[in-house]
Amino acid sequence: QVQLVESGGGSVQSGGSLRLSCEASGYTSTTPYMGYLGYRGWFRQAPGKEREAVAAIRSDEVRSYGQSVGGRFTITQDNPEKTVYLHMDNLKAEDTAIYYCAAAVGRQWRPLEASSYNYWGQGTQVTVSS
């Protein structure tokens, strides 16, 4: 069973930076499953809004970013099967949300669609004050 645990959320002033971490257990991504490499993504959900894609990275380092982050966020991984990071710079008040880590196993590469992911973490709160 895949488990994902996010950490690194908190409160920061506008213009500041945060780094979120997503640690996985029971997750294999470097060996194709059902013909697809695994990948991990970050999504966020602000109060009263729909969940939106932030960034994703596949085990072979292919990346994808949501339009809302505008080059301010970077997704990296130390070990594709362990920890994925979301580096967030120049944070804005509109970045305030709960940030969720997700993992896709045996799924086609559609990194910005929430339905592509079959495992989710519990989320970590990010609050940016102006």
C-alpha positions in Angstrom: 0.0 0.0 0.0 1.4 3.4 -1.0 1.4 6.0 1.7 2.3 9.7 1.2 3.2 12.1 3.9 3.6 15.8 3.3 5.5 18.2 5.4 7.0 21.7 5.3 3.8 23.8 5.2 3.4 26.9 7.3 2.9 30.6 7.3 5.1 33.0 5.4 4.9 36.6 4.2 4.3 37.6 0.6 7.5 37.3 -1.4 8.9 34.5 0.9 9.8 30.9 0.1 8.8 27.5 1.4 9.8 24.0 0.5 7.3 21.2 0.8 8.3 17.6 1.1 6.4 14.4 0.1 7.8 11.2 1.5 6.5 8.0 0.1 6.5 4.4 1.3 5.5 1.3 -0.6 5.8 3.2 -3.8 7.7 1.9 -6.9 8.0 4.3 -9.8 11.2 3.5 -11.7 10.0 0.2 -13.1 7.1 0.6 -15.5 3.8 -0.8 -14.2 1.2 -1.7 -16.8 3.5 0.1 -19.3 3.8 3.4 -17.5 6.4 4.9 -15.3 5.2 6.2 -12.0 5.0 9.9 -11.3 4.2 12.3 -8.4 2.3 15.5 -8.3 1.4 18.4 -6.2 -2.1 19.9 -6.1 -3.6 22.6 -4.0 -7.0 23.6 -2.9 -8.0 27.0 -1.5 -11.2 27.5 0.5 -14.2 27.6 -1.9 -12.2 26.7 -4.9 -11.6 23.5 -6.9 -8.4 21.5 -6.5 -5.8 22.6 -9.0 -2.6 21.1 -10.3 0.6 22.7 -9.3 3.4 20.5 -10.6 4.4 16.9 -11.3 7.5 14.9 -11.9 7.9 11.5 -13.4 10.6 9.0 -12.3 12.6 9.8 -15.5 12.7 13.6 -14.5 10.1 14.7 -17.0 8.2 17.6 -15.4 5.0 19.5 -15.8 3.7 22.7 -14.2 0.3 24.2 -13.7 -0.3 27.6 -15.3 -0.9 29.3 -11.9 2.6 28.9 -10.6 4.2 31.0 -13.4 7.7 29.8 -13.0 7.9 30.5 -9.3 7.6 26.8 -8.2 10.1 24.0 -8.9 9.5 20.3 -8.4 12.4 18.0 -7.7 13.1 14.5 -6.4 15.9 13.0 -4.4 14.8 9.5 -5.1 11.8 9.0 -7.3 10.5 6.3 -5.0 11.0 8.3 -1.8 11.0 12.1 -1.5 9.6 14.7 -3.8 10.0 18.4 -3.1 8.1 21.5 -4.1 10.2 24.6 -3.9 8.0 27.7 -3.8 9.5 31.1 -4.3 8.0 34.6 -4.4 4.9 33.4 -2.7 1.7 35.4 -3.1 -1.4 35.6 -1.0 -3.3 33.7 -3.7 -1.0 30.7 -3.1 -2.7 30.1 0.3 -4.2 26.7 0.2 -3.9 23.1 1.4 -1.2 21.4 -0.7 -1.6 17.7 -1.5 1.0 15.3 -2.7 -0.3 12.5 -5.0 1.2 9.5 -6.7 0.3 7.7 -10.0 1.0 4.1 -10.4 0.2 2.3 -13.7 -1.4 5.4 -15.1 -0.9 7.3 -18.4 1.2 10.5 -18.2 -1.5 13.1 -17.6 0.2 14.9 -14.7 -2.2 17.9 -14.4 -5.4 15.9 -14.0 -6.3 14.9 -10.5 -8.1 11.8 -11.8 -4.7 10.4 -13.0 -3.5 9.8 -9.4 -4.5 6.8 -7.4 -2.8 7.8 -4.1 -3.1 11.0 -2.1 -1.5 12.4 1.0 -3.4 14.2 3.8 -2.3 17.7 2.8 -0.3 20.4 4.4 -1.4 24.0 4.9 0.4 26.9 3.3 -0.6 30.4 4.4 0.8 33.5 2.7 0.1 36.8 4.3 0.3 40.1 2.4 
